[in-house]
Amino acid sequence: MPTVARSFLFNSKLNTQVIRRIAAADSFLLQRFGMQAGGPLAQLSAKRQDSIDIFNDARSVGQVRNPTAQSGVVRRQKAGTVPYAIPCMKEHMPILIEDVHNQRPLGGTGGEIDELGQQEISRQQTFLGQRAANFRLAMLGGLFRSKIHVQEGDSGDEWYLSYTSSGATMTIDFKRSAGNEGQLNMTDNAGNSIYGAAIIDKGWQDPTANIPNHWLKINRGFKRKTGSRLELAACNSNMWNYLVNNDYLVSQAGIANTPFTVLARGDGTGSNGLSETEFVARFAAAPWLTWLISDEVIEMGLQGSEADTDILPDNYVWFGPDPQRPQNRGMFGVLEYAQPTRERAGGPTTARQGLVSWVNDDEYDPPVAKLHSQDNALPVMYVPDATAWGQVANF
């Protein structure tokens, strides 16, 4: 293997590019919602803690006036505010150069040498990039649920993200109306139930549930509440199984046909080199509604005690507008804070926005490289009631 200068391996800008590329490529859902590192929805937040405005479109009618009378006065549309605090993910990995220099590379033979640990360092960069992507993916899961909680570890310095509110140190609440959650008893702007009852009146595990009618009611509820429409739904494969076996979806497609008109597997590749396993689908009964089927799992919890957690759990479906449509870009965003950062002792302090990484190799006796990764980001909904988190089965 040819020798590569350590200045090239550990160049701070190069390391940031590597980590960002890995993190951006690692999650189908992050890419689909445009919230990956370097994604199209990134916006700079001048403060770590601030508030965002929520502003709904007009539902009222302009005044009719006598042509000779003065024009009527219109009251300003009320705007709500949602306070936020941008979480900080930062960690470093010390690598003793002696440990990785001239060792057999992983999977190699005894005659091979990994000079200066190039392959090992590359693997660890991939590992850090995947963890950075999982940090954002965990927050996207919180956005789906409308809340994400921050729990405090034993040391007081180590916090972790959680979907459980019990004992939380801090809760980030995206302020979606209660009627847009659970079985979806959606309300209008005056607080009145639009349908007088919950939309999900029968669980989807029952093949006789009128699922297409549920979709139409959700679409009408969005239109009534915010002027938006239902375009995208996201669930896991267990929920998909309920859909393809539903009597209404089957009969409306024709008993001799499959109920779906599109079922396409993602053709991308993650940072681990493996093909994506997520699907995109549409049903003959509702060709206007795109379905994302994803079984993405991350490990959440205190370091050393993490547990597998589904981003899209059983019995729930996220409904909303499609973030990839240009008309909907104002509904979602990723707020990134520029944190004051010093990469080495005696170096300058600079504000680094969002996901950054660098290598500190000040420790020279023995030589140690510290791979650093840092992200300050928070996905947000500017029109929370244009989305819903429905408990659609087994309630």
N, C-alpha and C positions, 0 to 999 in steps of 0.2 A: 504494500500500500504506500503511495507517495506521501511524503511529509507535507502537512498543511500547517502554516504558521498559526500560532495560538492567537495572534492579533486578528486573524481572519475568523477563526472559530468563535472567538469571544467578543467580536465587535458588537457594541451595544445596539446600533441601528439594525444590523443584520439579525441579531437575536430577537429584537422586537418584530421584525418582518416575519421571521420564522414562526414565532409563537402566534402572531395574529393570523397567519395563513392557516396554521393548524387549527386554531380555535374557530376560525370562520368556516372551515370545511367540515367540522366535526358533528354538526347537528342539522338534520333535515328541518326540524321545526323552527329553529332559529333562522335559518335561511328563508324558509317559507314566510315567516312573519317579518323578515328584514331587520332582525334585532341582533345579528351576529356582530362580532368585532369588525369594525370597518364597514358596517352595513349602511344602507341608504337612509335609515331613520335616526341616525345619531345626531344629537343636539347638545351643545355645550351648556352646562348649568354653571352659572357664576358662583353659586353657593352650594355647599353640601346639603344644607337644609333650607327649603323654601316652600313655595306652593305653586300649583298649576291651576289654571282657570278651566272651568267646564262651561261650555256655552252651547245651548241647543238652538236648532233652527226655529224659525217662526211657524206657529200653527194658527195664529190669529189672522183675521182678514182686515185689510186696509179700510179706513173709514170712508163712508159715502157722505159727501157734504153738499150743501146748497152751493151752486156755482158762484154765487155772489158773496158767500160767507168766507170768513177767515179759515185757513186750513186747520185741521184738528191737531191736537197735541198728542203725541205718542209717548207712552212711558218707556223708559229704557228696559231692554230685555235683561232680566237678572242673570248674572253669571255666578256660578258656584266656584268655590276654591277647594283644592285638596292639598293639604300639607304633605310634604315628602321629606325623606332623609335618604340620601344615596349611600347604599352599603359599600364598604371597602373590602375588597379581597386582596390580600397581599401575603406572599409567602416566599421563602427562598430554600434552595437545596444546596448544601455544601458538598462538593465533590473533591476528595483528596486525589490529586493528580497521580500520585504513586500507585493508588489503587486501580486506576484505569489505564495507566501507561503500559504498553507492551504486554497486555493480557490477551488471552484468546478471545476473539469476539464471540458474542452470543450466537450459538448455532454453528460456529466455525470448527476447524480441526486444530489439533495441537500445533501444526506448523504455521498457522496464521497468527499475525500480530495486529492488534488494534492500536497503532501508534498514536500516542497522546490521547488515547481514549476517544477518538473521533466518533466511532459508531455508538459508544455508550453515551456520549454527550448528546448526540442526535436523538437517541431514544428518550433520554430524560427531557429534552426540549419538547418532544412529542407529548410526553406524559404531562408536563406543565401546561401545554396548550390545551390538552383535553380537559384538564381540571378547570382552566379558565372558561372554556366553553360550557362546562357543566354548571359553573357559577351563574352564568347568564341563563342557562336552560332552567335552573331551579327557580330563578325569578320569573321567567316566562310562565312556568307552572303556577306560580303565585298570582300572576296577572290573570290567568284563566280562572282561578278560584276567587279573584277579587281581593285576596288578602295573602300576605306572606309575613311570617313571624321571625323574629331574631331571638334566639335563645342564648343564654350566657353559660359558658363552661365554668369549670371549677376555678380556673386561674383568674378569671375576670377579664383577661385580655383576649381569650379565644371565644369568639362568638360563632354561631352557625345558623344557617337558614333552616326553617321548619315550616311545615303546613299545619302544625299543631299549636293552638293558642295557649294551652295550659302552661303557666309559668313563664310566658314570653317576656323578655326584657323590653322589646319594642315590637309594634305591629305596624306594617305599612298597609293601609287600607285604601283601595282604589275607588271606594265610594259608589259601587254599583247598587242600585235599588234592590231591596229585598225581593220584590216581585220578579226580578230577573234572575233569581236563583231558586234552587230547589225544584219543585214541580211547576214553577213558572206561573204564579198568579199575577200576571203583569198588570200594571196600573198606568193610567194616563197621567198627564202633568198635574192634574188636580188631586191625584192620589186615589182615584176611583178604579176599581177592578174593571179591566176592559171586557172580560168575558164573564165576570161574576163568579169565577171559580178558576182552579188551576188548569193550565193547558194540558199538562201531562196527566190525564185522568185515568190512564191505564198503563202499567209498566210495559216496556218494550219486550220483556222476556215472554210476554203473552203474544202469540202470533196474531191474535184478533185485535190488537191495539191499532187504532186508525192513525198510523204514524204520518202519512202524507198530510192529513188534516192538522196534526200538531205543527208541522213545518209551516203550513200556510198561516196558522194562527200566530206563530212566532214572528213571521214576516210582517203580518198586519200589526202586531204589537210594537215592533220596531218603528214602523211607519207612523203609528199613532204617537209614540213617545218622543222620538228624536228626528223623524223624517228620513231615517236610514232604511236599509233593507237587509234581509238575510241572504248572504251569498256563500258563506263558508261554514262548515261544521267540522269538528275534529273529535275523534274518539279512538279507542283502542280496538284491537281485533276481536275481543269478546263482544263488544257492542255491535261491531260489523256483522257478526254471526246472527245476532237478533234481527238485523235489518234484512239480510238476504233471505231469511225464513219467514218474513212477515206476510200475512195473507194479502193485505192491501197492495203492498209493493209488488208482489208476485202477480196478482190478478191484473193490475193496471199495466203491466208490461206484456201481458199475454201469457197464459199458462205454459205455452210451448217455448217461451223465451226466458233468458236470464233476466232477473229484475233490474240489473244494472246495464248501462250502455257503455260505460268506461270503467275499466279497472286496470290501472297502469302502475307498475312498480317503478320507484325512483331509479334512475340510471346513474346517479352520482356515486362517488366513492368517498368514504370518510377518511379521517387522518390515519386510521389503522390499516388502510389499504383494502378494507373489505367493502363490498357493495352495500348500498343502502337497502333496507328492508321495508321501508314505508311505502304506502300505496296512495294513489289519488283515484277517486271514483265519482261517478254520477249515476243516478237512477233514472229509468225511463219515466217514472211517475213525477219526477222533479228535475228536469235537465238543467234548471237554472241554479241548482245548489251543488257546489263542489264539496266532496268529502275528503278529509285527510285521515288516514288510518295509520296510527303510529303507536308502537310499543316501547318508546324510549324509556329507559330506566337509569336512574342515577342513584348513588349512595349518599344519603343525607344523614346528618347527625354529628355528634361530637367525635373528633378524630379518634379513631381506634374503636368506636362503637357505632359506626355507620350502619344504616339499614337500607336495603333496596327500596326505592320509592318510584312509583309510576308517575310520569308527568301527566298522563291522561289515565286516571284510574277507572276501574270497573264502575258501571252504573251511571257515569256522568258523560255529558257531551258539551263541548264549547260551541256556541253559535255566535255569528257576527258577520261584519263586512269583511271583504277580502283585502288585506293590507297591501297586496301587490297592485291593486287597481289605483291609478293615479288620482282618481276622485276621492279615494279614502285615505290618502297620505296624511291628512290633517287629523285623523282620528287616533293615530298611534305615534309613538316616538320612543327613543332611548335617550334618556338624559345621562350625559357623561360629565363627571366632575374632573377638573384639572387639579390634581393633588401636588402640593410642593414636594419635590423628590430630589434627593441627593444620592447619586449612584456610587460614590466612593468618598473616603475620608479626604477632606480638603478640596473636594470638587465643588462646582457651582450648584446652587439649588435652583431647579427649574420646575415649572408647573407642567405636569405630564397628564394629558387628557386620556380618559378611558383605559383601554388595555395597553400596557407597555411592559417591556421586560428588558433586563440587562444582566451583564455578568460582572461581578466584582472579584478581582483577583489580587487584592492588596495583600492578602496573607501569603507570605513567601517562604516561611521556614517552619514546616514544610509547605510547598505550594498547594494552595486550595483555591478552587474556583467556586464561587457562589452564584448559582443561577437564580435570578429574582423574577418574579411575576407579580403584576399589580393591575387591578381593574377597579374602576369606580364607575358603576353604571346602574341604571334603573329603568326597566321598561315601563311605559305609562300609557294610559288610555285617556284621551282628551274628551271622549264622549262615552263614558262607561255604560250608559243604558242603551247604547247601540250594540251591546253584547249581552250574552246570557250564559249562565253555567247551570245547565239543567240536570237534575237528578231524574233520569229517564227510565230506570229499571230497579226492581227489587227494593222498593221503598216501603 
